[in-house]
C-alpha cells in the first residue's frame, strides 16, 4: 500500500508572521481559477487572494459590489484545488458581512466549509470590528483591508489616493491597531501615501501588505490579470506590468483564425 506524502510545506499565518520578523517580504497575487492559480502556486507565491476583484476581472462588472457569496465560493474552491503551497485568502463580498456579526460569521463559515480556503479578508476598521472579532472567535483567520476599500466606492466617489489628510491618516493608523489587537493575522493597505504605510508597518506587529502603498511595508499584492497585462485599460501608477498577455493572446487567436480560414489547420499530423 502506498501512502500519499506531500512534501510541499503550506504557508501558514504563523510563517507570515515569522517572515515579518525576519524582514523577508511577502508576495501575494490574486487568483480566481484553477489553471492560473496552479501556475502562480507552482511559481512560489506566498498568498493567493481570491479577491472580489473577480467581479471586475472575471465577470466584467464596473465595481466589486455585484459579486455574490456563492460566486466567491465557486472561485475560491477552484483556487484551493490548485494551491498546494500558498495560503488561500478569500474576500468576504459586499453585503455578506456589513449587516451584523451573526451574518458575517455565517458568511465566513460558508467560505471556509464550502471552498476549503484558509482565511478571509474584510474591508474596514472600527465599523466592522464586532464582526471581525466574532469570526476570529470561531477560529477563522482574518486579514484586514484599509485605505482604499473598493466595496465603499460609492461612499468615496472616486478611486483616488486615500488618507492624505491628517484626520483620515490618524483613523487609518487607529484602525490598523484595532485590527491587530482583535487578532487579525495581516492587513492590506491599498492606495495610501507610502510614508503612512511605512509608519503603520512599523507600529503594528502583524504583516502589512501593500498595493499602491510603497515599499516600506512587509509585502506586496497585485491583481494577477493587471500584472500579466491581460487587462490593459487599467493603468494606475502603482501597477508594474510583467507581461503584455493581452497582445500575446490576441495575436495567438488571430493566427488561429487565419489558419482555420486558410485550411492550414488542422494539417495531416493533426488529424486521425
Ligand atoms: O479584490 C482584490 O483584488 C483586492 C486586492 C486589490 C487587494 O482586494
Boltz pocket constraint, residues with backbone or C-beta under 6 A from the ligand:
constraints:
  - pocket:
      binder: B
      contacts: [[A, 30], [A, 49], [A, 50], [A, 51], [A, 52], [A, 53], [A, 54], [A, 91], [A, 188], [A, 190], [A, 211], [A, 221], [A, 222], [A, 223]]
      max_distance: 6.0
